[in-house]
Amino acid sequence: MKSYDAVVIGAGNGGLTAAIRILQKGKSVLVLERWNVPGGFATSFRRGRFEFEASLHELNDFGPADSPGDVRTLFRDLGVENKIEWIQSDDAYRVITLDGKYDVRVKLGKENFKKSVEAACPGSGKYIDRFFDIAEEIRQAQAYTMSVNGVTDKDYMIKHFPNFIRVGSYSVNEVFRTMGMPQKLIDILCAYWCYLGAHCEDLSFIHYCSMVYRYITKYAYMPKSRSHEISLAFDERIRELGGEIWYNSTVTRILTDADKRICGVRLADGTEVATRYIVANCSPHVVYGQLMDPSAVPEAALKNCNARKFAGRGFCMFLGLNKSPEELGIKDHSFFIYDTMDTVKQYDLAKDIETNDVQATCCLNIANPDCSPAGTTIMYFTTLFMSDAWAKVSEKDYVKVKEQVGSRMIDVFEKATGIKIRDSIEEVSIATPMTYARYCGHPEGTIYGYESQYWDGLMPRLQMMNEEVYVKGLRFAGGYSMRLSGYSSAYNSGDIVGRQTAGEIAREGK
């Protein structure tokens, strides 16, 4: 039986990052992936003459080479930055409501952002300046927290980051209202809420503020050849460092010894691999409920899983159009189209198939003109379902329902923007929560892991990440872990868990 210092289950973003971090410390690593390609959601696929991005529309906190954000710095440290060709986008979003109250375009970059928001909401400049000040303090506080591995000095925090302490336990809306912001400004600033999958009465201000600020100051970046380019770069780097990746290798059992600590894994073909450390880039529900002997799973781990709530279930429609963006009249890269800017009401509408008309829509060609053949356009239409609504759809009605939802998304887009696209469709592919459940094994087809609830947001999870190691030698990376969902968060979680695991291996070796 082959033996490795660590085994990573799942070649998703978090798992690939963790593998490199452990390898950089001189430890042996095996990555096991049930599919024949790396990346999980970070991949692409072809339909006809179009190559579609499976999930990534843009990456935040990356930044230009001479002023890198945390994610570019991480990629640089991992040795993958220059293996990928990057494209910068200056467009933040165009937010439209179906009631006709909002149609606002917002640009990235501090000054551009401020000017575009001021144009839509005169007199908002002073509030935006205050928002930027608080956001920068939050960024510095987070950097300090990371530098001391979460073991912060209370007096130092109070002295240097007082606003971070003040807003730490409050929601987005609570802080914005306390700042005295006009409601229109709050609505515009909250447009990104669907990227985190929780409404703004429940979503941590620190988490949301950090994401928005990093978008604004570091712009949005994307790989020229889709996110699969990132995944292949990570694969190449793992092999350069002496690591192994086995594709088409499904883990069916995590093995534990008499002391209920990790001792290996078993694959679908019966192969067993010995290890004392596992990084799982998959759902704790799957790990504890399917991969482990029930007697080896502590009750606290089950209670933790059952207390948490699955976040948005994914639905995405991929369109290849036989006209160029110029011919169609498309000028924006990203659209948020809502029924209402009240995030609580919109969240509730997104619970049911019949009432969910929210969409985050992207025209890739605006940011990457060469992404499709000349005279064509690639568009993505994404929404979230905030309940397990698709479980009610029968097998007989499945195709009909998904096509109805896709068709309605086109109707909503055309009504909101005045842009006609239906007659130009050459290729269409639709992924539902069932698709994501089958492809990545995510319960109920959630693409956002566990929801960022008031008691279970970014800061509580970071503070509890060591207490939540319920099985000796087992840690989690990816959207279900301490950094929550999203590409940047997944890479950061893999960084944290990889360094923690490498440290534990070194200490045990001594």
N, C-alpha and C positions, 0 to 999 in steps of 0.2 A: 504494500500500500504506500503510495507516494505521500510525502509530508511537506507542508508549507508552514511558514511562520503565521501567515494569515490567508484566509480565503474570502474573497468578495463575491457575494451572491447578487448578480444583476449588473450588467455593464451600462447602467444609466449614468447620468452626469455625476451624481454624488459618489457612486461606486468607483467610477473611473478615476476621479480625483483622489479618493482615499487610497486607491491602489498605488498611484504615483507617489503620494506622500510616504507611504510605508516603504516602498522600494527605495526612495531617496535616503532613507535611514539604514539602508543596507540589509533589509529583511526580505525574505522570499515571499512572493505573492502569487496566488492563482485566482484569476477572475473567471467565474462560471456564468455563462449567458445562454438562456434557452433558445434564443433566436440565432440566425446565422449572421447577424450584423450587430455592431455595438450601438449604444445611444439611447435605447428605450424610446421615449418621445422625441429624442434629438436625432431624427433621421429624415429621409425624404423618400419619395416614391414617384414612379412615372406612370402617366396615363397619356397614351398617344405621343404627341410631340412636346408635352409639358412635364417638367419635373417639379413636383409640389413639395413644399416644406410641411412636414407633419405637424409641427407645433410652434416653433419659434418665429415670432414676427420681428422682434428686436430685443437686444440684450442691453440692460441698463448697468450703470456703474462701471463701464468699461473705459471710456475716455480715450483721448488721443495719446499717441506714443510719448509725447513730451510732457503730458500732464495726465498720467494714467489714473483711472479709478481703481478701486480695490480688486475688481475682477480681472482687469488687465494685469495688475501687479501680481495677482495669484497665477494667472496663465504664464507670466514671465518667469515666476519662481518654479513653476512646474515644468518649464521647458517646452511649451506648446504654442506660445504667442506667435512666433514667426513661421509656424507650420500652416497658418491660416491666413487667407486674404480677407481683410476687413473693409466694410463699407460703413460710412457715417451717414446718419439721417438727421436733418435739422428740424423736421416736423415732429411736434409732440402729438397733437390730435386735433380732429374736428369733431366737436360734440353737438349733436342734434337731438331735439326732443320732438316726438310726433305731434305734440300739442301746438307746435309752432313757436314756443316761447324762447327756444335757444337754437342758435346756429352760430357757433363760435369756433374760430381757428386759433390754435395756440402753438407758438414756436418754442424750440429748445434754446438753451443759453440764457443766462440770467437776465441780461438786458432785453433780449428778444422776447422772453417769456413775460417780463414785466410790461413791455410795450403792448403786446398782443392782448394781455388780460386787461390792461388799462383802457384799451380801445373798446372792449366789450363791457367793462364795468368802471366808468370814470370815478376817480377818487380812491381807487384800490391800491395805489402805489405804496402808501405807508404801511398797509397791512401786509403786503407782499414782502417789503423790506424786513418787517418784524418776523414773518414766517421764515425768511432766509436766515436771519440771525439765530433763531431757535434751532432750525435744521442743522446749521453748521455746528452749534454746540452739541447737538445730539450725535452728529458724526464723530466729533472729537471724543465724546464720552464713550461711544462704542469702540473707537480705536483703542482708548485706554483700557477698557474692559477686556478686549481681546489680548492686549499686550501682557496682561497679568493673569491670563487664562481664567477670567471670571472671578478671581479672588480680589475684589476691589477694597480699597481703603475708604471707609465711610466718610471720614473727615475730608479726605482729598476730594471725593466726589462732591460733597456739599460746597466746598470752597470753589472748585473750578467749574462745576457743571450744575449750578443751582436750578436752572430751568429744566434740565433733564430730570432732576428729582421731582420738580413740581408737576410736570406733565406725565410722569411715568405711568400712573395708574388710570389715566383718563382716555376716553374715546376721541376719535377725530372731531366729531361734532361738538363735543363738550369743550374742547380746547378752542376751536374756531369761534364758538359763540362767546366764550370768555374773553377772547381777543377783541370782541365787538365787530367782527367782520359782517359786512352786508350779506344777506342771504344769497344774492346772485353770485358774489365772489366765492362763497362757500360751495355753491353748486358747481362752479367751473373748476375749482381746485379739487373737488371730489370725483371728477370724471374717471379717474384711474381706479376707482374702487373695485371694479370687476376683475382687475388684474390680481387682486388679493382674495376675492371671493367672499367677502363679508361686508355687510352694510356698515355705514359710518357711525351708527349709534353703538356698535359693538366692536368695531375695529380699533386696535390700539393706535393712538396718535403717533407714538414713537415709530412704530412699524411703517405706517402710511407716510408720514413725513419724511422718513429716511429714504423710502423708495422714490417718492416724487422729487425730492431734492437731488438725488443722484441722477435721475433722468435729466433734470433741468441743467445741472452743472456739468455733467459728463457726456451729455448727448446720448443718442441711441445708436448702437452698432449692430451689425449683422455679418455673418460670414457670406462671402460672395457665392459660394457653392452650397448653400443651405447648411443647416446645423449638422448634417451628416459629415461635413468637412471637419467640424470640431471633434466629433466622435472618432473619426479615423485618425486625427492627429493624436488624440489620447491613446488610441490603440498602438500607434507607432511608437509613442514615447514609452509606454509600458514595456514594450518589447526591447527598446533600446536599453532600458534599465535592468533587463534580465527577467522581467516578469512574464507570466504565461497567461494567455486567454484561451479558454476552450469554449467554442461556440457549439450550438446544438446540444447543449449540456444542461439538462433540467435537473435541479436539485429537488429530490423528493423527501429527504429527511435530514434534519440537523441532528447530529449525534451528540449525546452527552454521556458522561461517565457516572460512576456510582455517587460522586459528590455533586452531581447535577451541574457540572461545568462543561463547556464546549470541548469536544474531542475530535470532531470531524464532520463530514457530510457524506451522504449517499446520493448517487445520481440515478436517473431513471433506468439506465442499463445495468445497474447493480454495482458500478464502480464506487469504491469508497476512498476518500481522501482524508488524511489525518491533519488536523490543525487544532490549535488551542484558542484561535482568535478568528472571529467572523465579523465582517461588515456586511450588513444586509441592506441592499438598495431596493427594498420592497416594503410592503405594508406590514406593520406589526400584527395586524389581524391575520394575515396570511402566515407569518412566521409562527406565531403562538397557536393559531387555530388549525394549521395544516401541516407544518413542517417539523414540529417538535412533539415529542412524547408528552402527553398532558401532565404526567407526573413530574416532569422537569420544568414546568412553567409555574412560577410563583403566582399566588392569588393576586398579589399587588399588580402584576403585569396585566392580568386579565381585567382587573378593575380600571386600570388606567385606560386601556383600549376602549372598554365599554362606556367610560365617561365621556370620551371624545366623540365628536360629530364629524361625519364625512363632509368634506367641502364640495364645491361645485362639480357636477357630473358633466363631462364634456360632450359637445356636439359641434362638429366642424364640417363645413361644406367647401370643397375645393373646386374652383371654376377656371377653366381655360377658355378664353374668349378669342374670337378670330378677328378682332379689331384692336388697334393700338389704344392706349389711354387717351391720346390726343383726339382720335376719332370718336371715342366714347364721351369725351368731356370730363374725364377724371383728372383732378389736379392734386388730390390729397392722398397721402400714404396711409394714414390711420383714421378710421371713423369710429366714434362711439355713438350708437343710436339707441336712445332710451324712450320709453313711454313717458317717464317722469324723472326729474332730477332728485326727487325724494328717494334716497337709496333704500330706505326701509320698505317703502311701497314697491319699488322696483324689485327688490329681493323677494318679496312675497309673490309678486307676479311671476317670477322665474321658478316658482315651485311646480307649476303645472304646464303641461305641454300646450294646452289651449290658450293660455294667457301670457306665455313667455315670448315677447317680441324684442327683447334686448339683444343687441349684437355689437361685437367688436369686429370691425371689418377692415381688411388691409388690401391695398393694391401694391403688390411687391415691386412692380415696374417703376413706380415713382422714386423709390430708393435705389433700386437696382435695375436700370433700364435694359440690361442684357440678360435678364433672368429668363426670358422666353424668346422664341423666334421673332424676327422683325414683323411688325404688323399684328402682334398678338398681345394679350394681357393675362396675367395671373392674379386671381383674387381669392382671398380666404374670408369666410364668414364663420365666426365663432360665437357660441353662446354657452351659458352654464345653466344647468337645472339644479335648483337648490333643494331638491328632494329626490327620492328614488322613483320619480314619475314613470320612467320607462319600464319599470317592472310590471306595470299594469297593461303594457302593450302585448297582445298575443302574438305568437309566432306567425299566425296567418295574416295579421294586420301590419306586421313590422315594416315591410318594404313600403306599403302605402303610407304609413304614418311618417316615416323618415322623409319620403319624397314630399309630403304635404308640408312638413316643417321647413324643408329646404326651399320649396316654392314660396312659402310665406315670407321667408327671409329676403328673397329677391324682391317681392312686392313691397316690403317695408323699406328696403334700400332705395328702390326707384321712387317711392312716394316721398321719402325724406330728402333725397338729394336732387330729384328731377333727372337723374342719369338713367338712361335706358340700356340695360345689358342683356335682358332675357333673349332677344333675337340673335345675339352674337355668341351664344354658348356653343362651344365645340366639344369640350370635355367637362364632365362633372363627376365628382366622387364625394360621398357623404360618410362621415364617421359619427356614430352615435355612442352613447354610454356603453352599449353592448360591444362595440368595436374596441373601445379602450379597455374594457374588462377582459376581453379575450386576448388582446395583443400584449398588454402589460400586466395583466393579472390584478388590476386594481378593483377592489370591491365596489360594486354598483357603478363602475365606470368613472369614478372620481378621478380628475386630473390634477387636483389641488391638495391631495392628502387630507389631513385633518383640518377642519376649519379653524381660523384664527378667532376664537371666541374671547370674550372679555377676560375670563380667568385662565385662558390657555393661549395667549398671544405670544409674540416674539420674546418679550422680556421674561415672563414666567418660564417659558421652555428653556431659555438659555440658563436661567438660574437653577433649573431643576435637572439639567442634562446629566449630571453625574449620579444624582439620586435615582434617575430612571434607567440605570444599568441594572436590570433585574436578574440577568443571567450572566455569570462571570465569563468574560471573553466575547460577549455579543453586544454589538452596537449597531445603530441604524444611521444610514445616510439617505439623502434625497428629500422628497417633498413631505414625508411623514415625520421628519426629525426636527431638531431644535430650531432650525432656521426657516421652517415652513416651506411653502411651495414656490416654484419659479426657478428659472435657470440659474440666475445669480445666487439665489439661496441654496440651491442644490450643490453648486460648486463649493460654496462656503461651508456647507455642512460636511461635505467630503473632506475638505481641508482640515476642519476641526477633528473629525472622527479619525482620519488617517494619522494625524499627529498624536492624538490620544492613544490610539492602538499601538503605534510604533513605540511610544514611551512605555506602555505597559509591557510589551514584549521585551524591551531592553531591561526593565526592572526585574522581570521574572528571570531573565537570563542570568542576571547577576546573583 
